């Protein structure tokens, strides 16, 4: 479905009440982000909204798929940050990435309405560290299939001399709420067999030193169709923070890639 007039309408409901205080956001205000008046894109690669209340820590997640027009949600009283991610590809998590952000707050609740204006920008610390984008946009993700990250030579930007055993991979991207992962999972991804680097037709938010809302899960398989028992690597603080000995992210600004080194051997 096409998305017209991307999103956000802020509606503060109700009159002021002396017994209810508007909570103060503990987030740093990111300032003005670019907005767009009209936007037409099919988000067939899936999309979701993640929201977090700044004082109580309440969270909200909803997987929207590609059907995101006419969506609305009623948030309870508070100061909420709303984050949106979506992909345009034919397969889940694939294609061009689109990011949106809003801050909504109210004493008695706020109605968030899709199909309206929303602050829109992936090239921002809310989604990416500034190493992973330039004037042309955010970098695409490349998987580096490694046997052992201690053997990685950063100058080579590959693990060709010590390739991992994985032949296929599945990626899940989302958030962790109350100990449970919620998000979108890719189809089975066939890894290159003649070299360690597999370039993917997608970008995933890396997070930054201020914001790391997203959890990323990688399942590495020793067959070419994701059917064997996988080695699972969970990055609870996103791609940028990685996981010691298991996952390491590096910016390749020359080739405009976000290189993710994964130890796929058990």
N, C-alpha and C positions, 0 to 999 in steps of 0.2 A: 504494500500500500504506500502511496506517496504521502509525504509529510509536508503539509502546507502551514506556513506561519509557525515556525518551530515552537518553542514554548517558553512562556511563563506569565501568569497573571498573579499578582499579589493581591489578596483580599484580606483585610483584617476585619474580623467579625466581632460584633458586639460593642457595647459601650464600655467606658473605663469602669473598673471596679476597684474600690478601695481595699478589698481584701485579697486581691490577686496582683502580684507584681510581675512585670515583664522581666524575664530572666535576662541576664547580661551574657553576651557571647564570650566564651573563652578563646575563640578563634581569632587570629589576626585577620583584620579586614583585607582581602586581596585587592581592593580597589576596583576600579571600573574595568570590566572585560568587554571585548567587542560584542556587539549584538547584531542580529540580522532580522530583517523584516519578513522576507520570504525565503523559503528553503524547500527544495524538492529533492528528495532522495529516498530510495527504497532501502530500508534497514533489514535486508533479508538475512544478514549475518547475526541478527539478534541484538537486543538492547536491554538495559535494566536501569532502574533508579535505586540509588542508595542514599539514605538520609540519616543524619545524626543530630540529636539535640545537644547543644553545647554545654549545658550545665548538668543535667541529669545523666547524660550519656545514653539516652534512649536511642534505638536505631530502628530503621525501617528499610526493607528490601522488597522490590517487586521486579520479577522478570517480565519484561514487556513484549518480548519477541519482536515481530515487525509491525504488530498492530498497536501503534502508539497514538493514533489520533483519537480525539474525544476522551482521553484519559484524564481523570482527576482524582485527587485524594485529599481527605480531610485530616490534617495534622492537629493533634491536641496542642494546648497552650505551650508555648516555648519559643526558643530561638533555634531554628533548624537550618542546617546546611544540606542542600540537595545536590547530588552529583549524578550526572547522566553519562552513560557510555553506550555507543552503538556502532555496528559495523555494516558495511554495504554489500559484502560478498554473498555469493550463493550458498556458501557453507558457514556454519557457526564460527564466530570469532574471526572470520576472514574478510578481506576487503579493506577499504578506507575506513579509518576510525574517526568518529565524531564524538565530541565531549561537550557537555553543558554543565552549568553551575548556577545555583541560585541560593539566596538566603531569604528565608521566610520566617516571620515571627508575629506573634499576637498573644494577647492576654487570655483569650478564650478559645483560641484555635485559628487555624489558617486553612483556607482551601487553595490547594495547588491545582491549577488547571492546565492541561496540555493544550497544544495548538496555539499557544500565545508566545510572547517574547521571552527569551531566556538568554542570559549571558553565556556566550558561546566562544570557547577557545580551548584547544588541546595544548597549545604552546604556553603553558602556565604551570607554576609550581604546584598547583592543585592536582595536576595529573602527571607532569613530566619534570625531571631534573633538566636544567637548561643545557646539559651536555648532549641531550638526546633529541634536539631539534635545532633547526636553523631557519633561515628566511624561506626555505622551500617547504617547511613543514616538519612533522615528527618523523623520526627514523623508523624504518621497517625492522622487524625482528628477524634475527638469524640465529639458528640453533647450532652450537658447536658440540659435536658428539665426542666426548672425551673418556678415556680410560681412567685417568687420574689427574685431577686439577693441579697437583703439585708439579706435574711435568709440563704444564702450559708455558710456552714461550710467548709473552705478550707481543713481541715484535713480529711474530709470524701470523698472528690472528687466526690460528687454526689449531687442530689437534691431529693433523694428518699423520704424524709420526707415532701417535699413540691414540688411535681411534677407539671410541667406546664400542660396546657390543650391541647397542640398540639398533634395530632396523626400522622401528616405527615408534610413534609418539602420539600421545593425546594430551591436550592442554585444557585446563579448566581455569576460568578467570572469574572472580567475584569477590565476595566478602565473607568474613567469619562472624557470625552472630550467635551468641550464647553457646559457643563451642561447636556450632554446626556451620559447614560451608554451604553457601548459596551462590549460584552463579550460572555460567554458560560453559558447556564443554564442546570442544572441537570434534570434528570427525577424526578418524584415524589418519595420521600424517606419515607418509612414507619418507624416511630419511635417505639422503644421498648415500650410496654405497661405495663410490669411488673417491670420495673426499669427506672430510669431517664436518664441513659447513653446509647447512641447508637453509637457503633463503626462503622466508615465508612471505606470502602476499598479505601481510597484516602488520599492524602496530598494536602494542599493548602498553597502557600507561605504566611508566616505571616507578612512579612515586618520586618524592624528593625528600630533602632532609627535614622539611616541615610537615609534609603530608604523606602518609603511607596507608591509605584506607583499604587497599586491595590485597587479597590473598590470591596467589597463583599456585596451581598444582600441576605437576608434570608426571605423567606415567610413561616410563620407557619400557618398550617391549623388545624381546629378542627375536621376534618374527616380523614379517612384513605386513601383517594385518591386525595388529593389536589384540591378539588372542591368547598369548602366553601370560603367565603371572607377571605383572609389571614390577619394576622398581619405581617406587613413588617418592617424589621429592616435593615437599610442601614449603612454600615461601610465604609465611604468615604476614610479613611486612612488605611484600611486593618484590618486584624484580630488582630494584636498585639495591636493597639490603642483602639480597642473595642468601646463601646459607654456607657457612664455612665448610670447605672441602667438598661441597656438593653442587653449588651453583654460584656463578660469578658473572656479573654484568660488566660490559666494557663498551664504551662509545667508540665507533669508528667513523669519525667525522668526514674522512676523505670519501668513503664509499656510502656514507649516510645510512649506517647500520647500527642497530643495537645488538651487539654480539653477546649471546648468553651461552657461557660455557657450562655444560652439564656433565657431571660424572654419571654416566649411564650404566657402568658396571656395578654389580651388586657388591 
